[in-house]
Amino acid sequence: MSEGVQRVQSDSPWEETIGFARAVAAGDRVLVSGTMPFTGRVLQGEGDPYEQARAAFRNAVTALKEFGLGAEDVIRTRMYLTHLRDVDDVARAHKEFFDAARPAATLVVVSGFVDSRVLVEVELEAFRSSPEESAP
C-alpha cells in the first residue's frame, strides 16, 4: 500500500466482492468510486431517478466526510444513467447538491448496471488543500 494514500470503506456489498474502496485520498485529491443509491443492500428510490440520484449523491458525499470534506469541495462529478428520459431528474438532484460548488460534470447514458433496478450511479472527485489535516 502506498504511503500517504488513505482508503475508506462503506456498507456497499460490492466493495468486498470486487475489492475496491468507496473513496481513496491521494495527495490533494479524493476520489469516490461509482456510487449507487443503496443503503446496505436496500435500494433507495426504486423506479424514481430523482430519488435514486439524491441517494447516490448523499452516499458519495458521506464518503467525503470521512476526509473532512463536503459537497463544496467537489471539483468533478460523473453521472451514469440508464435512460435519456431521466436527465432532467438527475440534473435537478445534482444542482441541489453542487450548485454552489459548480464542479466539472459529465453525464453519460449507459446500457445498465449490476442491479437492473438501478437508474443512476455517480462518481465524485474532490480537492483538499491540506491532506495532512483531512486524514481519517
C-alpha positions, 0 to 999 in steps of 0.5 A: 500500500502506498504511503500517504494514500488513505482508503475508506470503506462503506456498507456497499456489498460490492466493495468486498466482492470486487475489492475496491474502496468507496473513496481513496485520498491521494495527495490533494485529491479524493476520489469516490468510486461509482456510487449507487443509491443503496443503503446496505443492500436496500435500494433507495428510490426504486423506479424514481431517478430523482430519488435514486440520484439524491441517494447516490449523491448523499452516499458519495458525499458521506464518503467525503466526510470521512476526509473532512470534506463536503459537497463544496469541495467537489471539483468533478462529478460523473453521472451514469444513467440508464435512460435519456428520459431521466436527465432532467431528474438527475440534473435537478438532484445534482444542482441541489447538491453542487450548485454552489460548488459548480464542479466539472460534470459529465453525464453519460447514458449507459446500457445498465448496471449490476442491479437492473433496478438501478437508474443512476450511479455517480462518481465524485472527485474532490480537492483538499488543500491540506491532506495532512489535516483531512486524514481519517 
